[in-house]
Each structure stands twice: as C-alpha cells, then as structure tokens.
Amino acid sequence: MRLPEHLKKAPVGVERLSRDALSRHQRQRIIKAAIDVFAKRGFQNTSIDNIVAASEASVGGFYLLFDGKDDCFVHCYDSVTADIRAAVAEASSETSSWVARLTTAVITILRYAEEHPLPARLVLIEAQTAGPAGVERYSETMTGLSRALRGGRELTSRGDELPPRLEDASSAGAAWLLHQRLARGEAAGVVELLPEFLAILAGSYIGEAKARAHARRALSAKA
C-alpha cells in the first residue's frame, strides 16, 4: 500500500515546509501581485477575480488568507509601508541632526517612488479611495509624518508662534506634490524635486532658502 504524499518522508537534506510557512509564502505571493493590480486598475475597479488571476491563486485559497478585497488591500499597504520604513531606518542610521534625518528620509522615499512607482501609487493615491480601512491607514501615515516634523520647532526661536496645524499642512503639501507626479506617471526624476519637498517640510523652521540649499548639497553629495 502506498502512503499518501503528506505522510511520506522528505528526501534527505530537504525539509518539508510547514503549513504556516506555506501560508506565508502564498500570502506574500498574492500581496505582491495585488499591489500591482490595485495600482494599475485602481482600488474601485479591482475585483478579487483580478487579484486571483494575477497571483495564479484560487478563490478559495484567497479567502483562506484574506477576509476580502479591503483586507487584502490593507495587507498590501502594510507591506509597502514596512519596506519604506525599513529603507528609511537603514539610510538614516548614521545621521544625527533633525534636518539631516529629514533630508535622508525624503530622499529615500523619493527614490523608492522612482524605483517602485506602483507600490508608491498604492500608498499615496489608491489608499484614499480604499474604504474606511485604507483611509485609516493613510491617515495614520500622515499623522506619523506630521509628528516627525514637529521636531523642527526646536530649531526656531518662534516655534511657539507657529500655527498648531502647520505640520499637518506641510505633510499634506508634500504628499500632494508627490501624488501629482505619480498620478501623471512621472515618477522618474522625482528625486530632483528634493529642494521643493524640503522647502515645504522644513522651510517654516529653517527658512525656505536654507532648506533648498541644504537639499541641493544633499543631492550633490549623493550624485
């Protein structure tokens, strides 16, 4: 009598993958495909069938891993933002001043958008139409950026006089600038806009001229 496949011993030197490992692999495969589908088709025009076809999964397999399209989108969003945060943390590990950290973070994010325009589009554009869960994730990201910007108030003697919602406005302005480039399919060369981004994000604390000059020096050093 032949044993069922799952009861057979694995070949010497080969470890049989656990069910959890297989699930993680399948989830990541679906997420990778779904990111491109959401970005290309738009959240509203994406169906589960589209995702299943792109990932070569089954509908049943999809629902074993995700509650539905909204849940899949949130996993996609979290995957992309985790990659971006990791890249920023690595690039900023040896920087000390607030301006240097901000500059490095912005350069890293812009380079990510250049190299990965579809994931960037998912986070910056599609999340705003991806139902309550997607909008909540996007709001959390923007709140985190605003919180990080508040450190700039320590660089100016008039920090207490600045508008209380200044950081929210600065974050929204920078996001809008990148949003427009991604929406037009013009991610290439977006890093060269660093002076514009730093003027928006740091200009209120160190002055726009100084922020632009700092950005130009950073670009020259990275060239």
N, C-alpha and C positions, 0 to 999 in steps of 0.2 A: 504493500500500500504506500502511495506517495504522500508525503507530508504537504500540507498547504504551504504556500510561499512564505507567509509571515512567520511560520514555525521553523523554517529551515535556518540552519546556521549560516551566518555571513561568511564569505570567503576569508581565508587567513589574511590579516592585515587590513581588513575593511570592516568598519564599524557601521552597524545598521542605524540609520537616523531615527531618533525618537520621534514620536508623534508631534511633540511640541516643536521640535526643530523643523519638521516638515511644514507645520502650520506657519511658523515664522517665515520660512522660505516662500511659501505660497502667498502669504500676506504681502511680503515685500515685492514679489513679482507683480501682484495686482496693483499695488500702490504705484510702482514705477510706471506701469502702463497707464493707470488712471490719471496721473499727473499730466501726461501729455494730452490725453483725451479731454480732460477738463479745460486745459489751457487752449487747445485748438478749437474745440466746439463751443466752449462757454459752459458754465455750470447748468444754466437753464436748459440748454439744448443737448445735454449729455444724458443718456439713459444707461441703465445697468447693462442692457444688451451691448451697448457700445463698449463699455469697460470690459465685459466678459470676452467679447470678440478680440479686443486689443491685447488682452493678457493671456488669451488662449486657455481661460479657466472655464468652469461650468457655472451655471446659475446657482446650482446647489452648493458648489464649493464657495462661491462668493458669499452666499448667505450664512455659511458656517463661520465666516470670518468677520463679516460686517452686518450691521443691522439694516443697512440700506444705502442709498446714494449719499445722503447727508453724512452718515457715519464714515463712509469711505472718504469723502472729501476732507473731513476733519483729520483723519489719519494721514492723508496726503499733505495737508497744511502743516501738521506737526512734524512730518518727516523733513519737509523742505526747511522749515524754520530751525529745526535741530541742526541740520547741515550748515546753515548760515551762522548760527550762534557758535558752532564749533570752529568754523573758519575764522570768525572774528576773534574768538578767545585765543586761538593759536597765533594769529597775527599781532595781537595786542599784548602778548605775554611779557614783552620786554620794554613796553612804553610806560612812562611814569606820569607825565602831566595830563591834565584833562583834555587840553587841546590836541595833544599828540594821540591820545587814545581815541578821541572822536574822529580825528582825521584818518587814522588807521582803520577804524570801524567802517567809515563811509567808503573809503577806497575798496575795502574788502567786499562790501555789499554791492558796490557798483560793478566790480569785476565779476562777482557772481552773476549779476544780471546780464552782463555781456556774454558770459560763457554758458549760462543756463537761462535763456530768456523765457522758456516755457514754465519752469518752476517759479521763476520770479513773477511771471504774469499771474499764475495761480494765486500766489500770496497777496499780491498788490491789487489785482483787478477782480478776479473771479470770487475771492473771499467776500467781497462786499455785496455779492448777489447770491451767496450760497446758503440762504436761510439763516435762522437765528444762531445756529451753532457756528457757522462760518463767520458771520458778522461779529459774534462774541470773540472768536479767536483773533480776528483782525483788530478789534478794539483793544484787546489785551496787548497785542504787539505795539500798537500806537501809544498806549499808556506806558509801556515799558520804555519806549524811546523818549517820551516826554519826561519821565522820571530821571533818565540818564542825563538829559540836557540840563536839569536843574543844578547840576554841579557847576555849570558855567556862571551861576550867580555869584559864586565866591571870587570870581576874577574881576568883578567890578565893584566900585565903592557905592554904586547906586542900585545894588541888587534888590534892596527892599522896595525901591520905587518902580521896579519893572511890573508890568501887568501880571496878575496871578495866573492867567491862562496863556501866557506868552509861549511856553514850551509846547502846549497843545497846538497853537497856531503854527509854530515853527515846524513841528513834526508833520502837520498836515500839508504845509507848503512844500516841504522836501518830498513827501510821498506823492503829491500831485505832479511835481516835476518829473519824477521817475515814471509815474503812471502814464503820463502823456507820451513819453518815449516808447514805452512798452506797447501801449495801445496802437501806436503808429508803426510798430515793427522796427523801431530804430534803436535797438539796444546796443548795436555796435558803436564803439566810441564814446559810450556814456561816461566812462571814467574821466574823460577830458572835461566834463562838466563839474568836476570837483570844486573849483572856485565858486560856482553858483551855489552848490549844496552847502558849502561851509559858510558862505555869506548868509544863507537862510538860517542855518542851525547855530552858528556861533557869533554872527555879526552883532547881535544885541549885547553880547558880553565883552567882546574884544574889539568891536568895530568892524564894519564890512571890509574896509580896505586891508586891514591886518589879516582878516580871515582869508581873503582872496590871496594875499601874498603868501600866507602860510601854506595854502593849498598848492600854489604854483611851485613852491620849494619842494613840497612833498612829491609832486608829480615828477619834478626834475630828478629827485633822488631815486625814484622808482624806475626811471627810464633806463 
